[in-house]
């Protein structure tokens, strides 16, 4: 699925294909403001059975959604000021819960990741399409 280009109207089909290729339950979403991270995430969460209203948790930092397979957590780390902020949120407990965890602006919490996770990199093209790259990462360990 690396380097797949799509129009926003095709996001549901992209979510279907993406869902089949994810390993583990931690998904990191990289991309500039307005590139479509939350739009893609909404389509993925629908695929996972979430029926709740889905929005960016910019001001709450984390939203919890219900699904038939347990809670799903959506973080927006854009406003985190320090690693202590993430630790005070109990961030590692969410990661270790075994539930789906989706993280926008993961640059601020990468140092806390120590298990298999999916990296989604989104970019906007000149013709207003999006390019999505998926990478599975298994080797980062938390510092001791």
BELUR-V19429 format. One record per residue. N is the residue number from 1. PSI is psi in radians with two decimals (none if undefined). OMEGA is omega as a letter, one per 20 degrees, with the letter a starting at -180 (none if undefined). Layout:
BEGIN
n->(N	N)
psi->(PSI	PSI)
omega->(OMEGA	OMEGA)
END
This chain:
BEGIN
n->(1	2	3	4	5	6	7	8	9	10	11	12	13	14	15	16	17	18	19	20	21	22	23	24	25	26	27	28	29	30	31	32	33	34	35	36	37	38	39	40	41	42	43	44	45	46	47	48	49	50	51	52	53	54	55	56	57	58	59	60	61	62	63	64	65	66	67	68	69	70	71	72	73	74	75	76	77	78	79	80	81	82	83	84	85	86	87	88	89	90	91	92	93	94	95	96	97	98	99	100	101	102	103	104	105	106	107	108	109	110	111	112	113	114	115	116	117	118	119	120	121	122	123	124	125	126	127	128	129	130	131	132	133	134	135	136	137	138	139	140	141	142	143	144)
psi->(0.01	2.34	0.45	2.26	2.40	2.81	2.68	-0.54	-0.30	0.19	-0.57	-0.71	-0.65	-0.74	-0.70	-0.87	-0.70	-0.79	-0.67	-0.26	0.00	2.49	2.33	-3.11	0.31	2.18	2.15	2.25	1.99	2.53	2.72	2.91	2.35	0.13	-0.33	0.34	-0.84	-0.61	-0.80	-0.74	-0.70	-0.78	-0.70	-0.75	-0.64	-0.71	-0.53	0.08	0.20	2.25	-0.09	2.82	2.24	2.25	2.93	2.32	0.61	-0.76	-0.38	-0.26	-0.65	2.42	2.52	2.29	2.61	2.47	2.90	-0.31	0.33	3.12	2.66	2.33	2.38	1.97	2.50	1.82	0.14	-0.72	-0.01	2.33	-0.47	2.96	-0.52	-0.62	-0.78	-0.74	-0.65	-0.50	-0.22	0.56	-0.77	-0.51	-0.67	-0.79	-0.66	-0.01	-0.35	-0.06	2.90	2.34	2.08	2.30	2.01	2.54	0.89	-0.18	-0.52	-0.21	0.17	-0.62	-0.25	-0.05	2.29	0.46	3.12	2.30	2.79	2.28	2.10	2.10	2.11	2.42	2.67	2.40	2.86	-0.53	0.24	0.18	3.01	2.59	2.30	2.25	2.30	2.29	2.39	2.25	2.38	0.06	-0.04	2.36	2.52	2.45	2.59	none)
omega->(a	r	a	a	a	r	a	r	a	a	r	r	r	r	r	a	a	a	a	a	a	r	a	a	r	a	r	a	r	r	a	r	r	a	r	r	a	r	r	a	r	a	r	a	r	r	r	r	r	r	r	r	a	r	r	a	a	a	r	a	r	r	r	r	r	r	a	r	r	a	r	a	a	r	r	a	a	a	r	a	a	r	r	r	r	a	r	r	a	a	a	r	r	a	a	a	a	r	r	r	r	a	r	a	a	r	a	a	a	a	a	a	r	a	r	r	a	r	r	r	r	r	r	r	a	a	r	r	r	r	a	r	r	r	r	a	a	a	a	r	r	r	r	none)
END
